[in-house]
Amino acid sequence: MGNSSLTFHHIHIISEDPLESANWYVDNLGATFNGEKKLFNVPQIDISLSSLTILIRGRRPGETPAEAVAIKHFEGYSSHNGYGTDHFGFNYHGDMRAYCEDLRAKGVTFSVEPWEIFPGVLICYIAAPDGVSIEVMEVR
């Protein structure tokens, strides 16, 4: 039995340039800019993408974030090859290859090009700012 008292709230990203990062999601993936505030003396930006809330904040005093490790393709799967959150993903309802070409025309890069992971299941990984990987999946 699941815990119905818990509902998903947000993904939190640390960014060297939060506004630039938020604008990338707005310009390339159609996210909605919900607002910006200062929290612990650094900017924090709230955006929505699909039904997902993404909070993007700057480096706080005393923090020394490590560079993210790029996702890479292994035989039959892709991974950052490290503990912690590997990526977050979206289902795409439509022609994903055409969608990827639209993204590429906007300058979006792919850390893993679209490929068929299982019969009828196409996936790719978008290289988002701040070392974030976004999986896009089409299930036919």
N, C-alpha and C positions, 0 to 999 in steps of 0.2 A: 504494500500500500504506500503510495506517495504522500508527501507532506504538502497538503493543499494550502498550508499557511505561507509557503514560500512562492514568490513569483519572481521571475527574472527582472532585474532592474537596469543594469548597464554593463558596458565594457569600458574600461578606463585605460587610456593610452598616455604615456609620458612622451612629450615631444620637445625637440629643441626649438621648434617654431610652431606653436599651437594654431595660430591663425592660418598660416600657410597649409598646415596639415588639414585643418577643417575645410578650407577652401578646396583642397584636392578632392575630398569626399563629395562636396557639393557639386563641383564642376564636372567630375568624371563619373560619379555613381548616382547622382541625383539626390544626395542627402539634403535634408532641411536644416538650415542654421536656426537654432532655437535661442541662442543667447550666449553672452560672455560675462564672466564676473572674475573678480580677484579672490583667490582662496589661498591662504597661507602665503600671501605676497606674490603670487604668480597667476597668470591668466589661466582660466579654465573655461573651455568652450563646450557647449552642449549641442550636439547634432542628433538628428534622427535619420536612420536608414532602414527602410521597410518598417518593421515594428520594433526595431532595435535602437536603444539609446546608446550613443557613444560619447563619452566624456574625454576630451583631449586637454591635457594640462601641461604647463611648462615644468622645468626642473626646479624643485624646491631647494631652498638654502640647505646646504649640507649633503644633498644627494649627489652621487656620482654614478649615474646610470651607465651600465655597460652597453656597448654596441650590440644590437641584435644580430644573431647568426642567421644568415640567409637560408631560406628553405631550399632543399635540393631534391632532385629526383633520384630515387633508388630503384632497383629492379622491382617494378610492380607497385610502387607507392612513393609518396613524397613526404618529407619530414624536415623539421629544423634540427633533428637529432640532438635534442636537449630536453630536460625536464621543464615542466611548466606549460603554459598555454602554447600550443603549436600554431593554431590558426583559428579563425572563425569563418563560417561558411554560409552561403545562400543558395537556395534553389533558384534556377532560372527557368521560367516558363516561356518557352519559345525556342527559336533557333540560336543556340548558344554560340556557334561558330560565327554567325553574322554579328551577334552582340559583341563578341571579342574583337571583331574587325572594327566595329564602331569605337570601342574603347581604345584600340591601337591607334586609330585616326586622331584621337584626342591626346595621344602621347602616353597612354597607360602602358606600362611594361608588364610582362608576365614572367614570373620566376619559373613556372612550369606551364608550357603550352598546353592547349586543350588536347586531351587524349581519352580514349575509351578504357576506363579502368575495369569495367565489367560490361558484358553485352548490354547495350542500351543505356549505359550510364557514362556520360561525358563529364570530365572534370578539368579544371585548370586552376592555377594559383596566380592571383594578381599581386604584384609587388607594390604595396601601399607605402606611404611615408612612414618613417620611424621604424623600419624593419618589420612592419606588420604584414602578415600574409592573409589574403582573403581567398578562400576556396569558392569557386562558382561551379555548380553542378546542375546538369540537365539530365533528368530521368525520362527516357522516352517510353 
